[in-house]
Amino acid sequence: MKFFLFTILAICADSARVNTKRNSDKIRVDPSRCADAVPASTMVPASMFSGFPWSSSKSEDSEWCTCPEGQRLLGRNLACSGKATFNPDAVNFQGCDCRVPPAFVCPNECWECCTGSSGDKHFKGAAEFKCILKQDVSTVAFQVADGRIEDELVDGRSCIYPMQRSNNATTWKTYCSAEEWEMQTIPSNGCTSKSKTAKQWEWALEKASEVPGLLWNGGGNMVEMGSIIKYIKDHSTVHNIKYVPLSQMEMIHPIESAEAIQKTAMRARLMRASVSTLDEYDRKFSRALAENEPSLELMSSKEGFQVLEMAPNRYVAFEGNGRLAATRWAFPETADASAMRNTLELEVKQFVLVGEHLAEAVKRITELRTRYQTDEFMALVPPSLEDEDVATYLGDNFPPKTE
């Protein structure tokens, strides 16, 4: 009996020695390969057989890498899975990085983004999102391969062929690839964006208080302005945040309604009274200053000043028109080079257009400003900024009297 027991123990010991030898003979992964494949990553210690005599706790026995705590493997390539642990051979030369996952940002090409319904699967189970397109793609001929368009409809994303929305035939939707980490922050309550026409008309109604007479003249001018703004944003791929001299800024339309004139006059008085504050900030008026300085609260805006450079050193503001009028009234034109009118700079978001897109936008804006008589309005300088005085002055001088 003892002989039989010793025989069994000897067989087990031999088996353990054989497995240990096999483990020591296997080709080990160089730990530096993790950092070579993905900077800042390290090798995961082998622990699958932890507790067994032939197991090893040495990191080089592992074939897996991991990102630092709280970070994930991210990047545009599908190999950048969004997971914390990965095989270095699968991601080498794929441009992956270990990063803290940010929140999903809806691309500029989309009015709105959402997760879509649970049955929407267009990328073989991979992460995706629904995009309500800004662009009218009804006349665009896309190149398609395997159900996906080869053209880059949405920057950095693979998308399927666009289709009309079932509840609104005037807008188009597509489904685009996403990264796994993005799914946690993509809006999941469905897309609700309205049609292009509805958006433009609602925008026109919001602006109606500034130029009601022009709106109700068939609404053509105001809707055209909304269309121009959409054209600029759809075709601008570069957005610059910069400071532009007040003297180089131009309005896109006049201020006419009593309510808008009163509000503009009030803003002008506030700006004129804030010279010392503007001096403290080197005569640079920024969104942050307007939002944090109580005396300038009426000059704050969610959108800020948005401009297009029509020609060198000539910027037309298509957002912030009323605030620009107020600033011009507060600091009238003068030959004094040291005056606020010639030294104040405004923080703007510049939408850059080039080539035929710039030419088209300049043409349409020029025609619109001519119909609005914007240059004639900008030439007016109220002698007093009191509400009643400004209203009387503008009423007497605009629109210009024709002989």
Sequence and secondary structure as in RCSB ss.txt:
>XXXX:A:sequence
MKFFLFTILAICADSARVNTKRNSDKIRVDPSRCADAVPASTMVPASMFSGFPWSSSKSEDSEWCTCPEGQRLLG
RNLACSGKATFNPDAVNFQGCDCRVPPAFVCPNECWECCTGSSGDKHFKGAAEFKCILKQDVSTVAFQVADGRIE
DELVDGRSCIYPMQRSNNATTWKTYCSAEEWEMQTIPSNGCTSKSKTAKQWEWALEKASEVPGLLWNGGGNMVEM
GSIIKYIKDHSTVHNIKYVPLSQMEMIHPIESAEAIQKTAMRARLMRASVSTLDEYDRKFSRALAENEPSLELMS
SKEGFQVLEMAPNRYVAFEGNGRLAATRWAFPETADASAMRNTLELEVKQFVLVGEHLAEAVKRITELRTRYQTD
EFMALVPPSLEDEDVATYLGDNFPPKTE
>XXXX:A:secstr
 HHHHHHHHHHHHHHHHHHHHHHHHS    THHHHHHSTT EE    TTTTSTT    GGG   EE  TT EEE 
SSTT  S SEE HHHHTTTT EEE        TTEEEEE   TT   STT  EEEEEESS  TT    EETTEES
S SSTT  BB  EEETTEEEEEEEEEE  GGGGGTS  S      HHHHHHHHHHHHTTTSHHHHTTTTHHHHHH
HHHHHHHHHH  EEEEEEEEGGGEEESS   SHHHHHHHHHHHHHHHHTHHHHHHTTTEE HHHHHH GGGGGG 
 SS EEEEEEETTEEEEEESHHHHHHHHHHS   S TTSHHHH EEEEEEEE  HHHHHHHHHHHHHHHHHHTHH
HHHT   S  SHHHHHHHHHHHSS    
